[in-house]
Amino acid sequence: MLFGAVVFVLLIACANVATLFLGRAAQRQREFGVRAALGSTRSRTIRQLLTESLLLSAAGALLGVSLASAVVHVLNVTNLVDLPPGNAVRLSGQILAFAALVAVLSAVLFGLAPAWKASRLRLNALLKNDGRSSNRAAKVFVVSEVALSLVLLAGTGLMVQSLLRLTSTPLGFNPSRVLTGNIELPAKTYSTRDQRLKYYDRLKSRVLGIPGVLGVAIAPLVPSGGNPLSVEGRQHPAYSGAVGNDVSDAQVDPDYFRVMDIPLLRGREFRTSDRTGMLPVAIVNQALAEKYLRGDPIGQHIKRGTPQDKSPWLTVVGVVGNVKSFTVFKEMGYATDPCVYRPLAQGDGSGLALFLLSTFPAAALTPAVRNEFLKLDANLPPPDLTTMHDWLAQFRAQPRFRAVLFGVFAGLGLLLSSIGIFGVISHSVTQRRHEIGVRMALGAQRRDTVSLVVRDGLGLTAVGIAIGACGALALTREIRGLLYGVAAADPATFAGVITLLILVAAAACYIPARRATRVDPMVALRHE
């Protein structure tokens, strides 16, 4: 999709330059007529104009490669988006060859139509200079620019809306003022669960003593998913007796739900008495209770695994709200899997992270928390602490980067389209100088002249909008997988994009229109 957007910008640029070349060719009609009279052939004229186009395109390619080198350097230095290992963004021989190929194709795209038009010039053009046909061709290019710009703007609008809705969706917990980081405990030093649990108790006590800390919890950053679930008294043949195999699992300490602000809907939270040797208990989220537990979930018995597994049956003591999580299978969206929470003191204590709630921005506590880690065990690697907001932002980096790129491409397309409209309307005003002079001599007011010129520009824009809207409706369906919370044919987005295009087109037409009102009727008639 990004490559398609780049191609659209390239086509808009080619159409824009072709429009300018057509106007320039109209001004050189006498030159081409003299060349034809002196024996120049059509192929020679076409070759000359294509050579001029190639020189311009080559200069643009050299400038583009230079800018690309600078942008790639900024991209790698600022690390705007995490790229897969082994796929470094850099300029290579293949990229330079591709740039050269694009330069040649661009020269043909924007140079062929003006060259062909100029080569068809007859010798009587020396006596009569008629640019109406070239103006019609220029109008076709402007309509194409507007149509392509509408497609880019519509796609950008949809992606920006999706990103805004993705970032504003409630996740089921409060990430504000929460600091988190994985706890790496070496298997050699902390080989038993008792050693790990004691370490977590000492760590919590130390971190709670830091000024500004409101609460500390130990739990996994991401629950392990895809586990089977058995419910006492129920079996499902497809899963060897388990009722499902899409359940997430997490071992958490009693403070986890308070620190993360996950609401308790029914029952009770974990207690310090929920330890090994006591009744095995569990808290389930609302999604699991609604999907697998019938009636009142409190007191029902569930098991992680099939009924034949040796793991103990867990008694459900509470139901908490759902927490949305990210999934690699759907970048633009969240997953709300059924989840079983178990007391940390009844688990194995491996693969966990620290969650810290503070009274002020959590990042300010990072040095103090790391210092407590070192005091507790200097042999452990320092934890990679980050705020919960920053941790969540990692998953949104790709959609944000994509929306920014689409925004840049759409902005370039809109700018080029406005330049194209301005150029065509300016050329049209020059060609219609006599007509405008006659109208003003017969009593036309300045507002009438402005309305006439602007109406021509908006007419071209309207045709381009109609064509572009059809193309956008067809192409935006292909990016449905990159959208979240917004339809591919969202009426508000299309209305906003169309309004923006009309306003930009009106602004591009206004300057030539004002220039047309300054035409002196006597000068225009005398020149004719």
C-alpha positions, 0 to 999 in steps of 0.5 A: 500500500505504501508503494502504491501511494508512492506511485500515485505521487509519482503519477501526480508529479508526472501529470503536473510536469506534463501540464507545464510542458504542454503550456511551454510547447504551446508557446514554442509553436512558432519555433517548431513551425520554423524547424518543420519548414527547415526540414525537421521531421516529426521523429526529430521533434519528438526526440528533442522534447523527450531528451529535454524531459529526460534531462529534467527527470535525471536532475530530479532523480539526482536530487531525489536520491540525495534527499533519500540519503538524508532521510534514510540517515535521519530514519536510522538515527532517530529509530522512528520505527523498529525494523526487522533484523537483517533488513537495514534501510540503506541506499544500495545499487539496486535502489540506484538502478530503480531510481534510474529506471523511474527517471526514464519512465517518468520522462516518458510519462510526462514528456510523450504527450507534449512531444507528440502534440508538438510534432503534429504541428502544421506549417500554418501554425506559423500564421495562426497560433491555436493552443486550444487542443493543448489546453484540453490535454492539460485539463485532462492531466489536472483532472487526473491529478485531482482524482489521484489526490482524492484517493491518497487523501481518502486513504490517509484520512481513514488511516489517521482516524484508525490510529486515533481510535486505536490509541483512544480505545479503553484497554481495561486498565489504566496505564498512567503513572505505571512503570514496568519491566521484565525481571530476569532471574537466572535458572542457576541462581534461582532454580526453585520456586521458593527462591523466586518467590522470596526474591519477589517479596524482598523486591516489593518491600524495597521498591515500596519504600521509594518515595512516591510509590503507591503500589507494586505488583508482580505479574507477566507483561503478557499472559500466555495464550492458547491454553486448553480449559476444562470446566467440571461437569462439562466436556467437549470431544473436539478438545479431548474433553476441554471446553476450549483451547483459546484461554490465556493464563497469568500468575499475579500477586494480590496487588496486581488488580489494584495497581493496574486498576482492573475492576473487580466485577464479582467475588473477591481478589486474591489474598496473602492466604492464597498460598501453596497448601491452601485451596487452589483458586482462580480469578477469571475475566468477564470474557471467560465467564460469559463464554465457558461458565454457565450461571454464577461463575463464583464457586465453579471449578476449572482446570488449565488443561484437559480433565485427565491432566494432573494439575489441580482443579481451581475454584473460581473466587472472582471475576474481573474486567476484560483487558485488551491485548495486542496480537501479531495476527491483527496489527490494527486491533485488539484481542480479548481472550478468555483469561485465568488469573492464578495467585503468584504464591500458587504458581511457579514464579517464572517469566514475570515482570514488575509493575509500579504505580507512582504519584507522579510521572513513572519515568522519574522513578527509573534510577531509584528502582534500578538502584534497588535491583542492584542492592538486592542482587548485584549479579542480576542484569539491570532491568529494562524499565519503561513506562506503560505508555511507552510499552504500549507505543511500541505496538502502535509504532508501525500504524503511526509510521504508516499514517505519517508516511501516507500523510506526507504523500497525500500532502505532496499530492495535494500540493502538486494538484493545486499547482497543476490547477493554478497552472492550467487556469493561469494559462487559460486566462492568458488564452482568453485575454481577448474574451475577458477584455470583450466581456469587461468592455461590455460591462462585466463586473470584476466579480463576474470575471472572478466567478467565471475563472473560478468556475472553470477551475472548480469544474475541473476539480468536480470532474476529478472528484467524481472520478477519484471518489469511484477509485477511492471507494474501490481501492480503500477496500483493499486497506480494510485490514489496516483500519480500526473502528472506521469503515473503508467507505466512511462518509465523514472522511470522504466528505472532509477530503472532498471539502478540502480539495474544493477549498484548495482548488478554489484558492488555486483558482483565485490568484489567476482570477484576480489577475484576470480582473486587471485586464485592460479591455482596450489593451486586450482588444488592441492586441487582438 
